[in-house]
Amino acid sequence: MKFRSFILSLILASIIVLSLTGVSISQIIKNSPLTLKGGGLNITPSATIFVPQQSPLMVSLLTNPDRLEAFLNLGNPLGKRAKTQQDFTQLKNSLLAKTGLNYNQQIKPWLGEEITFAITSLDLDRDQENGFQPGYLLAVTTKNADLAKSFLQSSYSEKALSDTSQLEFETYKGVNLINQINLNSSKNQGFMARAVVGNYVLFANNINVLKNAINNVQAVNLNLKNSPAYQSALVTIKDPRIGIAVVNLPAISAWITHQPIPETPDLEQILTVSLGIKPQGLIAQTALIGVSGEAQQKPTLNAPVTALALIPSESVLTAAGVDLNHLWEQIETGLESDSPLQLLFNQGITNLEKSLNINLPEEIFAYIKGEYALATVPNKHQLDWIFVAEKNADFNTQTAIDHLDKLAENEGYSVGNLPLFDRTMKLWTKLETTGKNKRLISLDAQVKGVHTTIDNYEVFSNSIELLSKAVGQQENSLLNSQKFQDAITALPLPNDGYFYIDWQNSAEVFEKVPLLKIIRLAGSPLFKNLESLTLSSEGSENGVRRANIFFNLAS
């Protein structure tokens, strides 16, 4: 496994550890006497004293993996405990794989209650000409520092016998550092630089990362723990949790997209994620601070929008809420204009606009002030789509609909009417000739779009069959399906709507997206048991935007 791929695996493994079991989490919570019964612990990472304030990413697992395994097995039938043990063995080994140590023999005897990973720098030498060389730090608490030192020394004694490696020893500000050098490669091969500092064992991919970590402890104004922005971020985390992630959005977006943006001494835009336990799954509570826009906006919905009654139950991806125009404005202001992630998002919108030859914000979003729902539905080897928009006379919705018909005509489509049950639908079609020779030629009408009015909603689709389902089979809608109700049950009300993914029926579709494919492979234990994923927003308060993500796991 390449080191970068391993880092992605480590990040995900640290925050999705609970998903390794396929048992019913609700049964465990009901029967567990442990402190995790409340959904997690009311603690924060202690290893932030080693992490620099400008760190692009820090992820902490706040409970010992063995303790978590014992917690899960409380509600596990005896027949399933072997599988849980096997899954957790895989997890423990993967968490510390790049240390080169055996978990059971060399780590378990001294491992404490916290495992924290951080990207400390996007480029250690700040020389872009020789490529980007990020710095990675792994800080692990120990219940016995002397035992940890003993195991590390014995492991290095064994490795020193190798003809391909060389050990370097150095004392830095009173701390003994050990670094294993690979003689056959100048590249970092893992967490081969190590030190024991107090009750922590530090692993790094470069000895300079360890030195900087020690500097951060001694110069408190340098570390993340004493960052005013980080302290503000901690205030947003209120519920018990088993893991916490802190993301410097401008920096992490540069890391993901391989773009060289300067690292700044201050965290100007932070995303915090806390992971807790809920019946049937995991809840990730997020808070985004440092964004522009309104200081306060209360969530608008006390129940799912009724537009979902027009979305078929077999939808694999659905977004629904109120005021699409305002949502677009929030997206535009949610990230800095020069952020690589924002640039990627804007590029996606631009590509879509080119394919449709339409200005989405001006010609569609601006007119949708009421309810909306957008969904994709599998159809053999492709995805059909359906879009529902509530009509509003105050914002000239009908004018916008007529404008879309006109745009279709300008693109060469024929716009006409066709009966649909007790109503009329409008079709956008294009005639194409088919045939292999001059004697056998036929005309084929390709449907490019179709829309009709249902009550106070205008429904658009690329499929007559899909539109027919919206009109004639509302009892089988997504809103009425049990799987959707299960997917939103753990999410708080009021909120601003839902973004829902039926993962079990859409995994192959999302694997076609390169970044999502990497994430899915890195977090395979989670996605193996994942039924659905649902996100909802809780609005903003005092410049902090909140959202929740519920991972509905198989029972």
Secondary structure, DSSP 4 states (H G I P E B T S, - for coil): --HHHHHHHHHHHHHSGGGG--S-HHHHHHH--SGGGGTSBS---SGGGTSBTT-SEEEEE-S-HHHHHHHHHTTS-HHHHHHHHHHHHHHHHHHTGGGT--IIIIITTTEEEEEEEEEEES-TT--GGG----EEEEEEEES-HHHHHHHHHHHHHHHTT-TTEEEEEEEETTEEEEEEEETT-SS--SS-EEEEETTEEEEESSHHHHHHHHHHHHSGGGBGGG-HHHHHHHHT--S-BSEEEEEEHHHHHHHHHT------SS--SEEEEEEEEETTEEEEEEEEES--S-SEE---BSS--GGGGGSBTT-SEEEEEE-HHHHHHHHHHHS-TT-HHHHHHHHHHHHHHHHHTS-HHHHTGGG--SEEEEEEEEETTEEEEEEEEE--GGGTHHHHHHHHHHHHHHTT-EEEEEEETTEEEEEEEEEEEEEEETTEEEEEEEEEEEEEEETTEEEEES-HHHHHHHHH-GGGBSTT-HHHHHHHTTS-SSBSEEEEE-GGGTHHHHTTSHHHHHHHHHTHHHHHHEEEEEEEEEEEETTEEEEEEEEEE--
